[in-house]
Amino acid sequence: MNKKREDWVKTTLEGINRIIAPESLIIAKKLKIKDDEKTFALYVGELLEPGDIILTRTPQSQIYEVLRSLANSYFDHVAVVVDKESCLQVGPPRSQLIPTYYFLVMNRKPLVLRVKKEVKEQFLRNLSLLIDKPYNYMKAASTWLSSVLSERLKLVCKFPHEKTDKLICTDAILGALPSIDVLRKKHAKELDYDKIGSHTLNDFLALADLAEFEVVKLPYPFNMITTSETRNYRATAKRILQKESLFSSIVNLNNVIQTSQILSSTKGKRYRNAYRLVFAVAQAMKMMRIKGVELFHILSFVWPKI
């Protein structure tokens, strides 16, 4: 891809993500993070080591919620700490180093995995070769689709991939492990790689279950995956995802029904006031980064009765 076309793709992706996923790490360097969130993320970052793998979720985006739900994946991105301040992010349009604290903001619900000491040095050397490599859009899309078919329909589908220097985050990071060939053979039945020909984010959790990675416990107020009584991180993550998806579906349906009830029960000045109130509350919650499901339900119930 030539430079002009790459710049156009980058600008287009940034524009789309500002609309559908304003917290996406594709636009990481343009994200505005609150001072207290940044301070806490920097504190957590001090506890990490080079070579630590960070699994994260993109918050405040129904599009990403749908993508995660369909692929049955609790997380939607992965990065690696390369030094005290930076992480390697393999994403569009090219892999790059960005500050670690972006990945450790609390609402991304990060999970940190630590590689074994004997492979860490070579792992970091291999990662250094991945900087500024182009992103493989087609492979990312086909891997997600294969995951959906496998998880939802139990269909095994391997898309052909040409050998190229283009990367996706899962294959690039796990592929940088010097022991990856051994791990793929040893744990073939547990890894999605054997079924679909590419690694998924669930493969990281599977390797943690198999004690190939150590789960690093961080000082977040609550993390349902790391506080699980069992060590089956992959199964725990999927259970949490299912509960969240069901709750989200119910909430979204209730919001549509209750909003229509508000708007249909008001006329004239009352209609305008109801609209303004709901809109103002929604904007306020967005600014405060609060989902505000309970507050919205209260307003939806109370306002028609006023």
CYANA upper distance limits for C-alpha pairs under 8 A (distance plus 0.5 A):
  1 MET  CA      5 ARG  CA      6.94
  1 MET  CA      6 GLU  CA      6.67
  2 ASN  CA      6 GLU  CA      6.59
  3 LYS  CA      7 ASP  CA      6.62
  4 LYS  CA      8 TRP  CA      6.85
  5 ARG  CA      9 VAL  CA      6.71
  6 GLU  CA     10 LYS  CA      6.61
  6 GLU  CA     93 PRO  CA      7.36
  7 ASP  CA     11 THR  CA      6.63
  8 TRP  CA     12 THR  CA      6.58
  9 VAL  CA     13 LEU  CA      6.53
  9 VAL  CA     93 PRO  CA      7.79
 10 LYS  CA     14 GLU  CA      6.62
 10 LYS  CA     92 PRO  CA      7.69
 10 LYS  CA     93 PRO  CA      6.35
 11 THR  CA     15 GLY  CA      6.69
 12 THR  CA     16 ILE  CA      6.72
 13 LEU  CA     17 ASN  CA      6.53
 13 LEU  CA     26 ILE  CA      8.30
 14 GLU  CA     18 ARG  CA      6.65
 14 GLU  CA     26 ILE  CA      7.26
 14 GLU  CA     27 ILE  CA      6.41
 15 GLY  CA     19 ILE  CA      7.32
 16 ILE  CA     20 ILE  CA      6.77
 16 ILE  CA     21 ALA  CA      8.34
 17 ASN  CA     21 ALA  CA      5.21
 17 ASN  CA     22 PRO  CA      6.31
 17 ASN  CA     24 SER  CA      6.99
 17 ASN  CA     26 ILE  CA      7.99
 17 ASN  CA     27 ILE  CA      7.96
 18 ARG  CA     22 PRO  CA      4.87
 18 ARG  CA     23 GLU  CA      8.23
 18 ARG  CA     24 SER  CA      8.36
 18 ARG  CA     27 ILE  CA      8.28
 20 ILE  CA     61 SER  CA      6.76
 20 ILE  CA     62 GLN  CA      8.23
 20 ILE  CA     63 ILE  CA      7.16
 21 ALA  CA     58 THR  CA      8.14
 21 ALA  CA     59 PRO  CA      8.30
 21 ALA  CA     60 GLN  CA      7.22
 21 ALA  CA     61 SER  CA      5.43
 21 ALA  CA     62 GLN  CA      8.49
 21 ALA  CA     63 ILE  CA      7.87
 21 ALA  CA     64 TYR  CA      8.07
 22 PRO  CA     31 LEU  CA      8.46
 22 PRO  CA     60 GLN  CA      7.90
 22 PRO  CA     61 SER  CA      7.99
 23 GLU  CA     27 ILE  CA      8.18
 23 GLU  CA     28 ALA  CA      8.20
 23 GLU  CA     31 LEU  CA      7.38
 23 GLU  CA     58 THR  CA      6.88
 23 GLU  CA     59 PRO  CA      6.71
 23 GLU  CA     60 GLN  CA      7.27
 23 GLU  CA     61 SER  CA      8.24
 24 SER  CA     28 ALA  CA      7.20
 24 SER  CA     58 THR  CA      6.36
 24 SER  CA     59 PRO  CA      8.27
 25 LEU  CA     58 THR  CA      8.20
 25 LEU  CA    102 TYR  CA      8.36
 26 ILE  CA     91 GLY  CA      7.42
 26 ILE  CA     92 PRO  CA      7.20
 27 ILE  CA     31 LEU  CA      6.98
 28 ALA  CA     98 ILE  CA      8.38
 28 ALA  CA    102 TYR  CA      7.59
 29 LYS  CA     98 ILE  CA      8.20
 33 ILE  CA     37 GLU  CA      7.04
 33 ILE  CA     38 LYS  CA      6.74
 34 LYS  CA     38 LYS  CA      6.65
 35 ASP  CA     39 THR  CA      6.55
 36 ASP  CA     40 PHE  CA      6.74
 37 GLU  CA     41 ALA  CA      6.61
 37 GLU  CA    105 VAL  CA      6.58
 37 GLU  CA    106 MET  CA      7.75
 38 LYS  CA     42 LEU  CA      6.53
 38 LYS  CA    101 TYR  CA      7.16
 38 LYS  CA    102 TYR  CA      8.44
 38 LYS  CA    105 VAL  CA      7.36
 39 THR  CA     43 TYR  CA      6.77
 40 PHE  CA     44 VAL  CA      6.79
 40 PHE  CA    105 VAL  CA      8.10
 41 ALA  CA     45 GLY  CA      6.59
 41 ALA  CA    101 TYR  CA      5.53
 41 ALA  CA    102 TYR  CA      8.09
 41 ALA  CA    104 LEU  CA      5.57
 41 ALA  CA    105 VAL  CA      5.80
 41 ALA  CA    106 MET  CA      7.85
 42 LEU  CA     46 GLU  CA      7.04
 42 LEU  CA    100 THR  CA      8.42
 42 LEU  CA    101 TYR  CA      5.98
 42 LEU  CA    104 LEU  CA      8.38
 43 TYR  CA     47 LEU  CA      7.82
 44 VAL  CA     48 LEU  CA      7.72
 44 VAL  CA    104 LEU  CA      7.63
 44 VAL  CA    218 LEU  CA      7.48
 44 VAL  CA    219 PRO  CA      7.72
 45 GLY  CA     84 LYS  CA      8.26
 45 GLY  CA     85 GLU  CA      8.40
 45 GLY  CA    100 THR  CA      7.24
 45 GLY  CA    101 TYR  CA      6.88
 45 GLY  CA    104 LEU  CA      7.73
 46 GLU  CA     84 LYS  CA      7.92
 47 LEU  CA    218 LEU  CA      8.46
 48 LEU  CA     52 ASP  CA      7.10
 48 LEU  CA     81 VAL  CA      8.24
 49 GLU  CA     81 VAL  CA      7.39
 49 GLU  CA     83 ASP  CA      7.91
 49 GLU  CA     84 LYS  CA      7.84
 50 PRO  CA     80 VAL  CA      8.25
 50 PRO  CA     81 VAL  CA      5.46
 50 PRO  CA     82 VAL  CA      5.24
 50 PRO  CA     83 ASP  CA      5.61
 50 PRO  CA     84 LYS  CA      7.51
 50 PRO  CA    124 LEU  CA      8.08
 51 GLY  CA     80 VAL  CA      6.54
 51 GLY  CA     81 VAL  CA      5.82
 51 GLY  CA     82 VAL  CA      6.38
 51 GLY  CA    114 ARG  CA      7.48
 51 GLY  CA    115 VAL  CA      7.25
 51 GLY  CA    120 LYS  CA      6.61
 51 GLY  CA    123 PHE  CA      7.59
 51 GLY  CA    124 LEU  CA      6.63
 52 ASP  CA     80 VAL  CA      6.21
 52 ASP  CA     81 VAL  CA      5.84
 52 ASP  CA     82 VAL  CA      8.44
 52 ASP  CA    112 VAL  CA      7.01
 52 ASP  CA    113 LEU  CA      6.29
 52 ASP  CA    114 ARG  CA      5.29
 52 ASP  CA    115 VAL  CA      7.06
 53 ILE  CA     78 VAL  CA      7.52
 53 ILE  CA     79 ALA  CA      6.40
 53 ILE  CA     80 VAL  CA      5.00
 53 ILE  CA     81 VAL  CA      6.97
 53 ILE  CA    112 VAL  CA      6.03
 53 ILE  CA    113 LEU  CA      5.52
 53 ILE  CA    114 ARG  CA      6.79
 53 ILE  CA    115 VAL  CA      8.28
 54 ILE  CA     78 VAL  CA      6.05
 54 ILE  CA     79 ALA  CA      5.77
 54 ILE  CA     80 VAL  CA      6.45
 54 ILE  CA     81 VAL  CA      8.12
 54 ILE  CA    103 PHE  CA      7.79
 54 ILE  CA    110 PRO  CA      6.83
 54 ILE  CA    111 LEU  CA      6.20
 54 ILE  CA    112 VAL  CA      5.09
 54 ILE  CA    113 LEU  CA      6.98
 55 LEU  CA     75 PHE  CA      6.82
 55 LEU  CA     76 ASP  CA      8.17
 55 LEU  CA     77 HIS  CA      6.41
 55 LEU  CA     78 VAL  CA      5.00
 55 LEU  CA     79 ALA  CA      7.21
 55 LEU  CA    110 PRO  CA      6.00
 55 LEU  CA    111 LEU  CA      5.62
 55 LEU  CA    112 VAL  CA      6.85
 55 LEU  CA    201 LEU  CA      8.39
 56 THR  CA     75 PHE  CA      5.99
 56 THR  CA     76 ASP  CA      6.86
 56 THR  CA     77 HIS  CA      5.89
 56 THR  CA     78 VAL  CA      6.65
 56 THR  CA    103 PHE  CA      7.20
 56 THR  CA    108 ARG  CA      5.98
 56 THR  CA    109 LYS  CA      6.53
 56 THR  CA    110 PRO  CA      5.08
 56 THR  CA    111 LEU  CA      7.11
 57 ARG  CA     74 TYR  CA      7.95
 57 ARG  CA     75 PHE  CA      5.41
 57 ARG  CA     76 ASP  CA      5.78
 57 ARG  CA     77 HIS  CA      6.86
 57 ARG  CA    108 ARG  CA      5.38
 57 ARG  CA    109 LYS  CA      6.84
 57 ARG  CA    110 PRO  CA      7.61
 58 THR  CA     64 TYR  CA      7.16
 58 THR  CA     76 ASP  CA      7.34
 58 THR  CA     77 HIS  CA      8.33
 58 THR  CA    108 ARG  CA      6.48
 59 PRO  CA     64 TYR  CA      8.49
 59 PRO  CA    107 ASN  CA      6.95
 59 PRO  CA    108 ARG  CA      6.52
 61 SER  CA     65 GLU  CA      6.88
 62 GLN  CA     66 VAL  CA      6.68
 63 ILE  CA     67 LEU  CA      6.83
 64 TYR  CA     68 ARG  CA      6.53
 64 TYR  CA     76 ASP  CA      8.13
 65 GLU  CA     69 SER  CA      6.55
 65 GLU  CA    245 SER  CA      8.27
 66 VAL  CA     70 LEU  CA      6.59
 67 LEU  CA     71 ALA  CA      6.76
 68 ARG  CA     72 ASN  CA      6.32
 68 ARG  CA     73 SER  CA      5.50
 68 ARG  CA     74 TYR  CA      6.67
 68 ARG  CA     75 PHE  CA      7.38
 68 ARG  CA     76 ASP  CA      6.91
 69 SER  CA     73 SER  CA      6.92
 69 SER  CA     74 TYR  CA      8.13
 69 SER  CA    241 LEU  CA      7.43
 69 SER  CA    242 GLN  CA      8.00
 69 SER  CA    245 SER  CA      7.05
 70 LEU  CA    148 VAL  CA      6.14
 70 LEU  CA    151 GLU  CA      8.42
 70 LEU  CA    152 ARG  CA      7.76
 71 ALA  CA    144 TRP  CA      7.10
 71 ALA  CA    145 LEU  CA      8.28
 71 ALA  CA    147 SER  CA      5.87
 71 ALA  CA    148 VAL  CA      5.01
 71 ALA  CA    151 GLU  CA      6.92
 71 ALA  CA    152 ARG  CA      8.16
 72 ASN  CA    148 VAL  CA      7.93
 72 ASN  CA    151 GLU  CA      6.99
 72 ASN  CA    238 LYS  CA      6.90
 72 ASN  CA    241 LEU  CA      7.76
 73 SER  CA    201 LEU  CA      7.35
 73 SER  CA    202 ASN  CA      6.82
 73 SER  CA    237 ALA  CA      8.17
 73 SER  CA    238 LYS  CA      7.17
 73 SER  CA    241 LEU  CA      7.85
 74 TYR  CA    237 ALA  CA      6.18
 74 TYR  CA    238 LYS  CA      6.78
 74 TYR  CA    240 ILE  CA      8.19
 74 TYR  CA    241 LEU  CA      6.09
 75 PHE  CA    201 LEU  CA      7.14
 76 ASP  CA    201 LEU  CA      7.57
 77 HIS  CA    169 CYS  CA      7.87
 77 HIS  CA    201 LEU  CA      7.85
 78 VAL  CA     89 GLN  CA      8.01
 78 VAL  CA    169 CYS  CA      6.89
 78 VAL  CA    170 THR  CA      7.44
 78 VAL  CA    201 LEU  CA      7.96
 79 ALA  CA     87 CYS  CA      6.82
 79 ALA  CA     88 LEU  CA      6.19
 79 ALA  CA     89 GLN  CA      5.62
 79 ALA  CA     90 VAL  CA      7.53
 79 ALA  CA    169 CYS  CA      7.81
 79 ALA  CA    173 ILE  CA      8.17
 80 VAL  CA     87 CYS  CA      5.73
 80 VAL  CA     88 LEU  CA      5.78
 80 VAL  CA     89 GLN  CA      7.60
 80 VAL  CA    173 ILE  CA      8.05
 81 VAL  CA     85 GLU  CA      8.49
 81 VAL  CA     86 SER  CA      6.57
 81 VAL  CA     87 CYS  CA      4.77
 81 VAL  CA     88 LEU  CA      6.91
 81 VAL  CA    100 THR  CA      7.37
 82 VAL  CA     86 SER  CA      6.41
 82 VAL  CA     87 CYS  CA      5.92
 82 VAL  CA     88 LEU  CA      7.00
 82 VAL  CA    124 LEU  CA      7.24
 82 VAL  CA    127 LEU  CA      8.50
 83 ASP  CA     87 CYS  CA      7.71
 85 GLU  CA     99 PRO  CA      6.15
 85 GLU  CA    100 THR  CA      6.23
 85 GLU  CA    101 TYR  CA      8.48
 86 SER  CA     97 LEU  CA      6.36
 86 SER  CA     98 ILE  CA      5.91
 86 SER  CA     99 PRO  CA      4.99
 86 SER  CA    100 THR  CA      5.39
 87 CYS  CA     97 LEU  CA      5.91
 87 CYS  CA     98 ILE  CA      6.03
 87 CYS  CA     99 PRO  CA      6.56
 87 CYS  CA    100 THR  CA      5.61
 88 LEU  CA     95 SER  CA      7.49
 88 LEU  CA     96 GLN  CA      6.29
 88 LEU  CA     97 LEU  CA      5.21
 88 LEU  CA     98 ILE  CA      7.19
 88 LEU  CA    127 LEU  CA      8.33
 88 LEU  CA    131 ILE  CA      7.83
 89 GLN  CA     95 SER  CA      6.01
 89 GLN  CA     96 GLN  CA      5.97
 89 GLN  CA     97 LEU  CA      6.60
 89 GLN  CA     98 ILE  CA      7.47
 89 GLN  CA    169 CYS  CA      7.93
 90 VAL  CA     94 ARG  CA      7.28
 90 VAL  CA     95 SER  CA      4.69
 90 VAL  CA     96 GLN  CA      7.14
 90 VAL  CA    135 TYR  CA      7.62
 90 VAL  CA    167 LEU  CA      7.55
 90 VAL  CA    168 ILE  CA      6.81
 90 VAL  CA    169 CYS  CA      5.36
 90 VAL  CA    172 ALA  CA      8.12
 91 GLY  CA     95 SER  CA      5.92
 91 GLY  CA     96 GLN  CA      8.35
 91 GLY  CA    135 TYR  CA      6.34
 91 GLY  CA    168 ILE  CA      7.40
 91 GLY  CA    169 CYS  CA      7.17
 92 PRO  CA    134 PRO  CA      7.74
 92 PRO  CA    135 TYR  CA      5.68
 92 PRO  CA    137 TYR  CA      8.33
 93 PRO  CA    134 PRO  CA      6.50
 93 PRO  CA    135 TYR  CA      5.98
 94 ARG  CA    131 ILE  CA      8.46
 94 ARG  CA    132 ASP  CA      5.87
 94 ARG  CA    133 LYS  CA      5.81
 94 ARG  CA    134 PRO  CA      4.83
 94 ARG  CA    135 TYR  CA      5.80
 95 SER  CA    130 LEU  CA      7.51
 95 SER  CA    131 ILE  CA      5.90
 95 SER  CA    132 ASP  CA      5.32
 95 SER  CA    133 LYS  CA      5.86
 95 SER  CA    134 PRO  CA      7.00
 95 SER  CA    135 TYR  CA      7.42
 96 GLN  CA    131 ILE  CA      6.05
 96 GLN  CA    132 ASP  CA      6.13
 97 LEU  CA    131 ILE  CA      7.89
 98 ILE  CA    102 TYR  CA      8.31
100 THR  CA    104 LEU  CA      7.41
101 TYR  CA    105 VAL  CA      6.99
103 PHE  CA    108 ARG  CA      7.48
103 PHE  CA    110 PRO  CA      7.45
104 LEU  CA    108 ARG  CA      7.37
104 LEU  CA    109 LYS  CA      8.18
104 LEU  CA    110 PRO  CA      6.49
105 VAL  CA    109 LYS  CA      8.05
105 VAL  CA    110 PRO  CA      8.26
106 MET  CA    110 PRO  CA      7.70
106 MET  CA    220 TYR  CA      7.69
109 LYS  CA    223 ASN  CA      8.05
111 LEU  CA    215 VAL  CA      8.07
111 LEU  CA    216 VAL  CA      8.06
112 VAL  CA    215 VAL  CA      6.53
112 VAL  CA    216 VAL  CA      5.91
112 VAL  CA    217 LYS  CA      8.05
113 LEU  CA    208 ALA  CA      7.89
113 LEU  CA    213 PHE  CA      6.24
113 LEU  CA    214 GLU  CA      5.92
113 LEU  CA    215 VAL  CA      5.18
113 LEU  CA    216 VAL  CA      6.33
114 ARG  CA    213 PHE  CA      5.91
114 ARG  CA    214 GLU  CA      5.41
114 ARG  CA    215 VAL  CA      6.83
114 ARG  CA    216 VAL  CA      7.15
115 VAL  CA    119 VAL  CA      7.67
115 VAL  CA    120 LYS  CA      6.86
115 VAL  CA    212 GLU  CA      7.70
115 VAL  CA    213 PHE  CA      5.62
115 VAL  CA    214 GLU  CA      7.11
116 LYS  CA    120 LYS  CA      6.81
116 LYS  CA    212 GLU  CA      7.80
116 LYS  CA    213 PHE  CA      7.22
116 LYS  CA    214 GLU  CA      8.27
117 LYS  CA    121 GLU  CA      8.26
119 VAL  CA    123 PHE  CA      6.43
119 VAL  CA    177 LEU  CA      7.62
119 VAL  CA    178 PRO  CA      6.99
119 VAL  CA    179 SER  CA      7.91
120 LYS  CA    124 LEU  CA      6.68
121 GLU  CA    125 ARG  CA      6.93
122 GLN  CA    126 ASN  CA      6.64
122 GLN  CA    177 LEU  CA      8.11
122 GLN  CA    178 PRO  CA      7.08
123 PHE  CA    127 LEU  CA      6.72
123 PHE  CA    176 ALA  CA      6.20
123 PHE  CA    177 LEU  CA      5.65
123 PHE  CA    178 PRO  CA      6.74
124 LEU  CA    128 SER  CA      6.80
125 ARG  CA    129 LEU  CA      7.52
126 ASN  CA    130 LEU  CA      7.74
126 ASN  CA    176 ALA  CA      5.87
126 ASN  CA    177 LEU  CA      8.15
127 LEU  CA    131 ILE  CA      7.86
127 LEU  CA    173 ILE  CA      7.80
127 LEU  CA    176 ALA  CA      6.55
130 LEU  CA    172 ALA  CA      8.20
133 LYS  CA    165 ASP  CA      7.33
133 LYS  CA    166 LYS  CA      6.71
133 LYS  CA    167 LEU  CA      7.38
134 PRO  CA    165 ASP  CA      7.71
134 PRO  CA    166 LYS  CA      5.41
134 PRO  CA    167 LEU  CA      6.88
135 TYR  CA    166 LYS  CA      5.65
135 TYR  CA    167 LEU  CA      5.43
135 TYR  CA    168 ILE  CA      6.62
136 ASN  CA    140 ALA  CA      6.76
136 ASN  CA    166 LYS  CA      5.36
136 ASN  CA    167 LEU  CA      5.52
136 ASN  CA    168 ILE  CA      6.26
137 TYR  CA    141 ALA  CA      6.76
137 TYR  CA    168 ILE  CA      8.28
138 MET  CA    142 SER  CA      6.61
139 LYS  CA    143 THR  CA      6.39
139 LYS  CA    161 HIS  CA      7.50
139 LYS  CA    168 ILE  CA      7.60
140 ALA  CA    144 TRP  CA      6.77
140 ALA  CA    168 ILE  CA      6.52
141 ALA  CA    145 LEU  CA      6.72
142 SER  CA    146 SER  CA      6.52
142 SER  CA    159 PHE  CA      7.12
143 THR  CA    147 SER  CA      6.65
143 THR  CA    159 PHE  CA      8.43
143 THR  CA    196 ILE  CA      7.82
143 THR  CA    198 SER  CA      6.90
143 THR  CA    200 THR  CA      8.08
144 TRP  CA    148 VAL  CA      6.79
145 LEU  CA    149 LEU  CA      6.77
146 SER  CA    150 SER  CA      6.55
146 SER  CA    156 VAL  CA      7.78
146 SER  CA    157 CYS  CA      6.10
146 SER  CA    158 LYS  CA      7.31
146 SER  CA    159 PHE  CA      8.28
146 SER  CA    196 ILE  CA      6.64
147 SER  CA    151 GLU  CA      6.38
147 SER  CA    196 ILE  CA      7.85
147 SER  CA    200 THR  CA      8.16
148 VAL  CA    152 ARG  CA      6.13
148 VAL  CA    153 LEU  CA      7.99
149 LEU  CA    153 LEU  CA      5.61
149 LEU  CA    154 LYS  CA      6.65
149 LEU  CA    155 LEU  CA      5.80
149 LEU  CA    156 VAL  CA      7.49
149 LEU  CA    157 CYS  CA      7.76
150 SER  CA    154 LYS  CA      4.87
150 SER  CA    155 LEU  CA      5.29
150 SER  CA    156 VAL  CA      6.12
150 SER  CA    157 CYS  CA      7.91
151 GLU  CA    155 LEU  CA      8.39
156 VAL  CA    195 LYS  CA      6.72
156 VAL  CA    196 ILE  CA      7.01
157 CYS  CA    195 LYS  CA      8.01
157 CYS  CA    196 ILE  CA      6.29
158 LYS  CA    195 LYS  CA      7.80
158 LYS  CA    196 ILE  CA      5.17
158 LYS  CA    197 GLY  CA      6.26
159 PHE  CA    196 ILE  CA      8.06
159 PHE  CA    197 GLY  CA      8.09
167 LEU  CA    171 ASP  CA      7.78
167 LEU  CA    172 ALA  CA      6.46
168 ILE  CA    172 ALA  CA      6.41
169 CYS  CA    173 ILE  CA      6.54
170 THR  CA    174 LEU  CA      6.66
170 THR  CA    198 SER  CA      8.40
170 THR  CA    199 HIS  CA      6.09
170 THR  CA    200 THR  CA      6.43
170 THR  CA    201 LEU  CA      6.88
171 ASP  CA    175 GLY  CA      5.88
171 ASP  CA    198 SER  CA      6.88
171 ASP  CA    199 HIS  CA      5.94
171 ASP  CA    200 THR  CA      8.33
172 ALA  CA    176 ALA  CA      6.67
173 ILE  CA    177 LEU  CA      7.67
174 LEU  CA    180 ILE  CA      7.18
174 LEU  CA    199 HIS  CA      8.22
175 GLY  CA    180 ILE  CA      6.62
176 ALA  CA    180 ILE  CA      8.02
179 SER  CA    183 LEU  CA      6.78
180 ILE  CA    184 ARG  CA      6.57
181 ASP  CA    185 LYS  CA      6.95
182 VAL  CA    186 LYS  CA      6.46
183 LEU  CA    187 HIS  CA      6.29
183 LEU  CA    188 ALA  CA      8.22
184 ARG  CA    188 ALA  CA      5.79
184 ARG  CA    191 LEU  CA      7.88
184 ARG  CA    193 TYR  CA      8.09
184 ARG  CA    194 ASP  CA      8.05
187 HIS  CA    191 LEU  CA      6.86
188 ALA  CA    193 TYR  CA      8.02
188 ALA  CA    194 ASP  CA      6.11
189 LYS  CA    194 ASP  CA      7.55
190 GLU  CA    203 ASP  CA      8.33
190 GLU  CA    206 ALA  CA      7.11
191 LEU  CA    195 LYS  CA      8.06
191 LEU  CA    199 HIS  CA      7.99
191 LEU  CA    203 ASP  CA      5.93
191 LEU  CA    206 ALA  CA      7.30
192 ASP  CA    196 ILE  CA      6.57
192 ASP  CA    197 GLY  CA      7.99
192 ASP  CA    198 SER  CA      7.51
192 ASP  CA    199 HIS  CA      6.45
192 ASP  CA    200 THR  CA      6.88
192 ASP  CA    202 ASN  CA      8.14
192 ASP  CA    203 ASP  CA      6.78
193 TYR  CA    197 GLY  CA      5.28
193 TYR  CA    198 SER  CA      5.12
193 TYR  CA    199 HIS  CA      5.18
193 TYR  CA    200 THR  CA      7.76
193 TYR  CA    203 ASP  CA      8.23
194 ASP  CA    198 SER  CA      8.18
199 HIS  CA    203 ASP  CA      6.69
200 THR  CA    204 PHE  CA      8.02
201 LEU  CA    205 LEU  CA      7.72
202 ASN  CA    206 ALA  CA      6.70
202 ASN  CA    234 ARG  CA      6.92
203 ASP  CA    207 LEU  CA      6.66
204 PHE  CA    208 ALA  CA      6.84
205 LEU  CA    209 ASP  CA      6.69
205 LEU  CA    233 TYR  CA      6.36
205 LEU  CA    234 ARG  CA      5.55
206 ALA  CA    210 LEU  CA      6.84
206 ALA  CA    233 TYR  CA      7.82
206 ALA  CA    234 ARG  CA      6.32
207 LEU  CA    211 ALA  CA      6.82
207 LEU  CA    212 GLU  CA      5.72
207 LEU  CA    213 PHE  CA      6.61
208 ALA  CA    212 GLU  CA      6.08
208 ALA  CA    213 PHE  CA      5.07
208 ALA  CA    214 GLU  CA      6.70
208 ALA  CA    215 VAL  CA      7.27
208 ALA  CA    233 TYR  CA      7.75
209 ASP  CA    213 PHE  CA      8.42
209 ASP  CA    231 ARG  CA      6.75
209 ASP  CA    232 ASN  CA      6.02
209 ASP  CA    233 TYR  CA      6.58
209 ASP  CA    234 ARG  CA      7.69
215 VAL  CA    226 THR  CA      8.12
217 LYS  CA    226 THR  CA      7.39
222 PHE  CA    227 THR  CA      8.30
223 ASN  CA    227 THR  CA      6.57
224 MET  CA    228 SER  CA      6.51
224 MET  CA    240 ILE  CA      8.33
225 ILE  CA    233 TYR  CA      6.60
225 ILE  CA    236 THR  CA      6.56
225 ILE  CA    237 ALA  CA      6.59
226 THR  CA    233 TYR  CA      7.97
228 SER  CA    233 TYR  CA      8.34
228 SER  CA    236 THR  CA      7.71
232 ASN  CA    236 THR  CA      6.69
233 TYR  CA    237 ALA  CA      6.51
234 ARG  CA    238 LYS  CA      6.84
235 ALA  CA    239 ARG  CA      6.74
236 THR  CA    240 ILE  CA      6.77
237 ALA  CA    241 LEU  CA      6.64
238 LYS  CA    242 GLN  CA      6.69
239 ARG  CA    243 LYS  CA      6.89
240 ILE  CA    244 GLU  CA      6.68
241 LEU  CA    245 SER  CA      6.50
242 GLN  CA    246 LEU  CA      6.67
243 LYS  CA    247 PHE  CA      6.63
244 GLU  CA    248 SER  CA      6.40
245 SER  CA    249 SER  CA      6.59
246 LEU  CA    250 ILE  CA      6.79
247 PHE  CA    251 VAL  CA      6.58
248 SER  CA    252 ASN  CA      6.51
249 SER  CA    253 LEU  CA      6.68
250 ILE  CA    254 ASN  CA      6.56
251 VAL  CA    255 ASN  CA      6.50
251 VAL  CA    293 VAL  CA      7.85
252 ASN  CA    256 VAL  CA      6.84
253 LEU  CA    257 ILE  CA      6.79
254 ASN  CA    258 GLN  CA      6.37
255 ASN  CA    259 THR  CA      6.29
255 ASN  CA    296 PHE  CA      8.47
255 ASN  CA    297 HIS  CA      7.97
256 VAL  CA    260 SER  CA      6.67
257 ILE  CA    261 GLN  CA      6.77
258 GLN  CA    262 ILE  CA      6.76
258 GLN  CA    297 HIS  CA      8.25
258 GLN  CA    300 SER  CA      6.26
258 GLN  CA    301 PHE  CA      8.03
259 THR  CA    263 LEU  CA      6.79
259 THR  CA    300 SER  CA      7.07
260 SER  CA    264 SER  CA      6.40
261 GLN  CA    265 SER  CA      6.49
262 ILE  CA    266 THR  CA      7.03
262 ILE  CA    274 ALA  CA      7.78
262 ILE  CA    300 SER  CA      6.99
262 ILE  CA    303 TRP  CA      7.76
262 ILE  CA    304 PRO  CA      6.50
263 LEU  CA    271 TYR  CA      6.93
263 LEU  CA    274 ALA  CA      7.93
263 LEU  CA    275 TYR  CA      7.89
265 SER  CA    271 TYR  CA      8.43
265 SER  CA    304 PRO  CA      7.05
266 THR  CA    270 ARG  CA      5.92
266 THR  CA    271 TYR  CA      4.96
266 THR  CA    274 ALA  CA      7.95
266 THR  CA    304 PRO  CA      7.90
267 LYS  CA    271 TYR  CA      5.17
267 LYS  CA    272 ARG  CA      8.33
268 GLY  CA    272 ARG  CA      7.07
269 LYS  CA    273 ASN  CA      6.66
270 ARG  CA    274 ALA  CA      6.60
271 TYR  CA    275 TYR  CA      6.67
272 ARG  CA    276 ARG  CA      6.58
273 ASN  CA    277 LEU  CA      6.52
274 ALA  CA    278 VAL  CA      6.72
274 ALA  CA    303 TRP  CA      7.74
275 TYR  CA    279 PHE  CA      6.48
276 ARG  CA    280 ALA  CA      6.36
277 LEU  CA    281 VAL  CA      6.66
278 VAL  CA    282 ALA  CA      6.61
278 VAL  CA    296 PHE  CA      8.39
278 VAL  CA    299 LEU  CA      8.17
279 PHE  CA    283 GLN  CA      6.67
280 ALA  CA    284 ALA  CA      6.60
281 VAL  CA    285 MET  CA      6.60
281 VAL  CA    296 PHE  CA      8.49
282 ALA  CA    286 LYS  CA      6.65
283 GLN  CA    287 MET  CA      6.69
284 ALA  CA    288 MET  CA      6.74
285 MET  CA    289 ARG  CA      6.37
285 MET  CA    290 ILE  CA      5.59
285 MET  CA    291 LYS  CA      7.06
285 MET  CA    292 GLY  CA      6.97
286 LYS  CA    290 ILE  CA      6.75
286 LYS  CA    291 LYS  CA      7.85
292 GLY  CA    296 PHE  CA      6.63
293 VAL  CA    297 HIS  CA      6.73
294 GLU  CA    298 ILE  CA      6.77
295 LEU  CA    299 LEU  CA      6.82
296 PHE  CA    300 SER  CA      6.55
297 HIS  CA    301 PHE  CA      6.64
298 ILE  CA    302 VAL  CA      6.49
299 LEU  CA    303 TRP  CA      6.13
300 SER  CA    304 PRO  CA      7.88
301 PHE  CA    305 LYS  CA      7.99
302 VAL  CA    306 ILE  CA      7.07
